[in-house]
């Protein structure tokens, strides 16, 4: 499994920064959950912002992903569909 370095700098009232492998991804993240279990690696769940969805009744809806979110997904190993 691929691992990434996550750095969270928390400020007051939800301010702060989140870095993924030294890249600031704060603009792409809506929320973050951190799970710590004794004897195991920390588990970080990022809630990324998808901006709009069109044609929900279609078999293959168009999903528009914010540029910041797209960059984070690619950094995590996602391959965008051809033509994007």
N, C-alpha and C positions, 0 to 999 in steps of 0.2 A: 504494500500500500504506500502511495506517495504521501509524504509528510511535508508540511509547510510551517514556517515560523510565523506565528501571529503575535503581534505586540499591541496591547490595548493600553492607551493612556486615558484614564477617565477623569473628567472634570465635573464641576457642579452642574446639576440639572440636565444631565444627558449630553453634555459637551465632551469633547475629547477627540482622539484620533485612533484609528485602527490601521495597522500596517500588516500587509501580507508579504513576507519575504522582502522587507524593506521598501515596499511600494505602498503609498498611502491610498487606502481603499475607502476612506471614511465617507466619501460622497455616494458610494454605491450601496452602503449598508443602512438598512432601516432598523435593525435590531441585532442583538448578539446574546447567545446563551452559552455559558461555560459550565461544564460538568466535570467535577473533580472526584475521582474514586481512588481510595487507597490502593497502592500497588499497580496502578494503571496510568497510562498517559492521559493528560487532560483532553477533553472532547469539546470542541468549539463548534457551535452551530451559528452560521451567519444567515440572517434574513436579508436577501438582496431585493432591490426594488425593480419590479417589472412595471413599466410605465402604462402601457395600454394593451388591450386585447381586442381585436376586431373579429367579426363573424363567428361568434361563439357557437352557432349552430352548424358551422361548417365542419367537415371531416378534418381538415387541416387548417385551423385558424392561424391568422397572421399574429405573431407576438412581437411587439416592439420592445426591445431591451435597451435601456439607457446605455450610452457609451461606457460609462464608468463600470456598470454591472457587467457588460460584455467583456471588458478587459479583465475583470476579476475572474469570470468564468473561464476564460482562456488560460489565465495564469494557473487555475486549479486543474487544467487538463481538458476542458471542453473544446471540441472542434466545431466551429460554426458550420452550418449547412453551406454547401457549395452555392456560389452566387451572392453570398453576403460579404 
